[in-house]
């Protein structure tokens, strides 16, 4: 069974689903969001990255399934007390070797631990079909409702993103829809209205919408990887984000800022 590269296993995470979680970051992503704050997650192979002290380190390593299960099981008491669990993230977990991902997921579920999948939706539908029996929910990124904008800022259109979102909804998966907000680019009320229109036309069932205002916390990582930084966006106004939250709530959605 081919093992993917993992570049971080973050314990006590509170931003990747409900409760206290362990987030496993898989290396490699099929898209290139210009605002990406984890550029070390983009390539599927190992890379050399400078530390903040200027020393070289290898990003990405293999773990056996047993090694990961042991790591996550050690914090099971915190998951149980907080309603947390494990989150598979990236990069893009759904483009990793799916047999490995499914086997890891099944082992985690056998322990009675909740599992969330953080995904951009750009992956084969068959992979979502395979992971559905083990996933308690999907942190699903809908970056742009407009396909041309999606291509411009991400590098691919969003047809597969929409198709997979509908597939998950139609097959009973719990969806935590994540909307990254970039000032003046995808945060207009017109964009929100078109997003809601599409969701309702396609009967997409949403457990929660998470509004994620843009931040540029990963800028130094580009330099440490020897790449040009593409994080050149603006943070939306706080009141405007609150207005978006209020609008989505009026449309019947459970909404929070952050996630």
CORWO-V796173 format. One record per residue. N is the residue number from 1. RES is the residue in three letters. SS is DSSP state (a for helix, b for strand, c for the rest). PHI is phi in whole degrees, -180 to 180 (* if undefined). Layout:
N/RES/SS/PHI, N/RES/SS/PHI
This chain:
1/UNK/c/*, 2/UNK/c/-71, 3/UNK/c/-99, 4/UNK/c/-80, 5/UNK/c/-85, 6/UNK/b/-120, 7/UNK/b/-109, 8/UNK/b/-166, 9/UNK/b/-123, 10/UNK/b/-101, 11/UNK/b/-89, 12/UNK/b/57, 13/UNK/b/-81, 14/UNK/c/-124, 15/UNK/c/-119, 16/UNK/c/-127, 17/UNK/c/120, 18/UNK/c/-65, 19/UNK/c/68, 20/UNK/c/-86, 21/UNK/b/-134, 22/UNK/b/-106, 23/UNK/b/-106, 24/UNK/b/-103, 25/UNK/b/-99, 26/UNK/b/-88, 27/UNK/c/-93, 28/UNK/c/122, 29/UNK/c/-144, 30/UNK/c/-82, 31/UNK/c/-121, 32/UNK/c/-134, 33/UNK/c/-67, 34/UNK/c/-65, 35/UNK/c/-96, 36/UNK/c/-51, 37/UNK/c/-101, 38/UNK/c/-127, 39/UNK/a/-62, 40/UNK/a/-70, 41/UNK/a/-89, 42/UNK/c/-76, 43/UNK/c/-87, 44/UNK/c/-82, 45/UNK/c/-103, 46/UNK/c/-66, 47/UNK/b/-138, 48/UNK/b/-97, 49/UNK/b/-134, 50/UNK/b/-79, 51/UNK/c/-76, 52/UNK/c/-64, 53/UNK/c/-92, 54/UNK/c/89, 55/UNK/c/-91, 56/UNK/b/-80, 57/UNK/b/-140, 58/UNK/b/-88, 59/UNK/b/-99, 60/UNK/c/106, 61/UNK/b/-147, 62/UNK/c/-88, 63/UNK/c/-128, 64/UNK/c/-75, 65/UNK/a/-60, 66/UNK/a/-63, 67/UNK/a/-63, 68/UNK/a/-69, 69/UNK/a/-59, 70/UNK/a/-63, 71/UNK/a/-64, 72/UNK/a/-74, 73/UNK/a/-67, 74/UNK/c/-65, 75/UNK/c/-110, 76/UNK/a/-61, 77/UNK/a/-61, 78/UNK/a/-73, 79/UNK/a/-64, 80/UNK/a/-64, 81/UNK/a/-75, 82/UNK/a/-108, 83/UNK/c/74, 84/UNK/c/-97, 85/UNK/b/162, 86/UNK/b/-116, 87/UNK/b/-123, 88/UNK/b/-91, 89/UNK/b/-134, 90/UNK/c/-168, 91/UNK/c/47, 92/UNK/c/-134, 93/UNK/a/-63, 94/UNK/a/-78, 95/UNK/a/-108, 96/UNK/c/-82, 97/UNK/c/-54, 98/UNK/a/-69, 99/UNK/a/-64, 100/UNK/a/-65, 101/UNK/a/-63, 102/UNK/a/-67, 103/UNK/a/-64, 104/UNK/a/-62, 105/UNK/a/-61, 106/UNK/a/-66, 107/UNK/a/-67, 108/UNK/a/-66, 109/UNK/a/-68, 110/UNK/a/-63, 111/UNK/c/-83, 112/UNK/c/81, 113/UNK/c/-99, 114/UNK/b/-67, 115/UNK/b/-130, 116/UNK/b/-115, 117/UNK/b/-116, 118/UNK/b/-96, 119/UNK/b/-143, 120/UNK/c/-93, 121/UNK/c/86, 122/UNK/c/-97, 123/UNK/c/-161, 124/UNK/c/-61, 125/UNK/a/-60, 126/UNK/a/-60, 127/UNK/a/-69, 128/UNK/a/-67, 129/UNK/a/-61, 130/UNK/a/-73, 131/UNK/a/-88, 132/UNK/a/-52, 133/UNK/a/-63, 134/UNK/a/-110, 135/UNK/c/-93, 136/UNK/c/-84, 137/UNK/b/179, 138/UNK/b/-123, 139/UNK/b/-85, 140/UNK/b/-108, 141/UNK/b/-83, 142/UNK/c/-114, 143/UNK/c/-77, 144/UNK/c/-145, 145/UNK/c/-79, 146/UNK/c/-87, 147/UNK/a/-67, 148/UNK/a/-65, 149/UNK/a/-65, 150/UNK/a/-58, 151/UNK/a/-65, 152/UNK/a/-64, 153/UNK/a/-101, 154/UNK/a/-120, 155/UNK/c/103, 156/UNK/c/-144, 157/UNK/c/-75, 158/UNK/c/-108, 159/UNK/a/-62, 160/UNK/a/-69, 161/UNK/a/-60, 162/UNK/a/-68, 163/UNK/a/-62, 164/UNK/a/-71, 165/UNK/a/-62, 166/UNK/a/-67, 167/UNK/a/-60, 168/UNK/a/-62, 169/UNK/a/-63, 170/UNK/a/-64, 171/UNK/c/-105, 172/UNK/c/85, 173/UNK/c/-75, 174/UNK/c/-79, 175/UNK/b/-113, 176/UNK/b/-105, 177/UNK/b/-78, 178/UNK/b/-111, 179/UNK/b/-116, 180/UNK/b/-72, 181/UNK/b/-113, 182/UNK/c/-111, 183/UNK/c/-57, 184/UNK/c/75, 185/UNK/c/-119, 186/UNK/c/-137, 187/UNK/c/-111, 188/UNK/c/-75, 189/UNK/a/-66, 190/UNK/a/-62, 191/UNK/a/-63, 192/UNK/a/-63, 193/UNK/a/-64, 194/UNK/a/-67, 195/UNK/a/-64, 196/UNK/a/-62, 197/UNK/a/-58, 198/UNK/a/-67, 199/UNK/a/-59, 200/UNK/a/-75, 201/UNK/a/-61, 202/UNK/c/-100, 203/UNK/c/54, 204/UNK/c/-81, 205/UNK/c/-88, 206/UNK/c/-116, 207/UNK/c/-78, 208/UNK/b/-163, 209/UNK/b/-111, 210/UNK/b/-108, 211/UNK/b/-89, 212/UNK/b/-119, 213/UNK/b/-60, 214/UNK/c/-56, 215/UNK/c/-140, 216/UNK/c/-119, 217/UNK/c/-66, 218/UNK/c/-98, 219/UNK/a/-57, 220/UNK/a/-66, 221/UNK/a/-65, 222/UNK/a/-61, 223/UNK/a/-62, 224/UNK/a/-70, 225/UNK/a/-96, 226/UNK/c/76, 227/UNK/c/-119, 228/UNK/c/-77, 229/UNK/c/-74, 230/UNK/c/-109, 231/UNK/c/-83, 232/UNK/c/-127, 233/UNK/c/-120, 234/UNK/c/-116, 235/UNK/c/-79, 236/UNK/c/-66, 237/UNK/c/-64, 238/UNK/a/-58, 239/UNK/a/-66, 240/UNK/a/-65, 241/UNK/a/-63, 242/UNK/a/-65, 243/UNK/a/-65, 244/UNK/a/-64, 245/UNK/a/-59, 246/UNK/a/-63, 247/UNK/a/-60, 248/UNK/a/-67, 249/UNK/a/-65, 250/UNK/a/-64, 251/UNK/c/-83, 252/UNK/c/100, 253/UNK/c/-100, 254/UNK/c/-83, 255/UNK/b/-128, 256/UNK/b/-139, 257/UNK/b/-98, 258/UNK/c/92, 259/UNK/c/154
